[in-house]
Amino acid sequence: MIDFGRPRLKEFQGWLADEIPCTEKEARAELHSFPLPSLLIHYINWRDRIVPVRPRTVTTWDKLLGDKRTLDNWAAVNAHVERIVAGRDLTPYLSHDIARSGHVRSRASKGKRPGVEWGDKDYALNAYGFHHLQLSDTMLSNGWARRTKELLYVSFDRSSAFFLMVGDHKSFDDGTLAQAVAEMRAGSRSSIMGGASTGSEGRDHSERNKLQRHGFATTMTVGDKVVFGAMISTAGTSTHHSVHVAKIMRTIEEPERRADDADFHQTLFESAPQSCPARPDFVWRMHNFDVGLLERTTGTFFRMLPWIR
């Protein structure tokens, strides 16, 4: 079991707490009070809303190309294809909240059990794995794209982007996004649950949505198939985030124990373009979602665990 009190891990904890944007001093203090695993969940919940900048191929769901909303916004959709293929920064087309609301304290009423705080979370991303992009080329003076009624829902991995649908801000809750995701997953062999039941697939959309907004994962029925609906935790975060944090904690344990060992330093730098400094200074860092050791005197980042995007 790793000791969270080790100086390098305490420094990492402080760095994470300072990286997450928030508007209240109390929220910042709360971040600094969290233990490392909980803080990583908060960091990842925020950072996953920003799409890492790298070139990607683009594929689309078959139904996207024949939808009226897609055709009505074809020029804007195609502009996003060009940006993504070229590896341009998509941040200006995301929600403004990512720059200021990385952590919001619970607003639970006194004496009542706190529910899910959605002020610092992206429901579509956490529940379904889809970012939503504004469909405007008009850039405002603050550096963000003009907010549009229509939104493009896209999922990303490290090398590709998948265009699901053109919807709007109501698509989060009105069932259109949930239905599109379910139909798309029903066509993917890897996502079919083999008929297993969680008790939520027979509910109507409004009931499922209430469960999801309270942090309950759900399933849906498409034809004769039962597929995952919302992949969400009781805190409103993605279950993929929780799994990734568990992997991070396992990944850093052995390198942390060896991070002050000279032989370990030489092994790391065998694949680096420069030689190991006489007195290396290693700290833990997240680069996008990838966790690794940063040697600060040379600026060399040694990735230990990549994220899916």
Secondary structure, 3 states (H helix, E strand, C coil): CCCCCCHHHHHHHHHHHHHCCCCCHHHHHHHHHCCHHHHHHHHHHHHCCCCCCCCCEEEECHHHHCCHHHHHCHHHHHHHHHHHHHCCCCHHHCCHHHHCCCCCCCCCCCCCCCCCCCCCCCHHHHHHCCEEEECCCCECCCCCECCCCEEEEEEECCCEEEEEEEEEHHHHCCCHHHHHHHHHHHCCHHHECCCCCCCCCCCCHHHHHHHHHCCCCCEEEECCEEEECCCECCCCCEHHHHHHHHHHHHHHHHHHHHCCCHHHHHHHHCCCCCCCCCCCCEEEEEECCEEEEEECCCCEEEEEECCCC
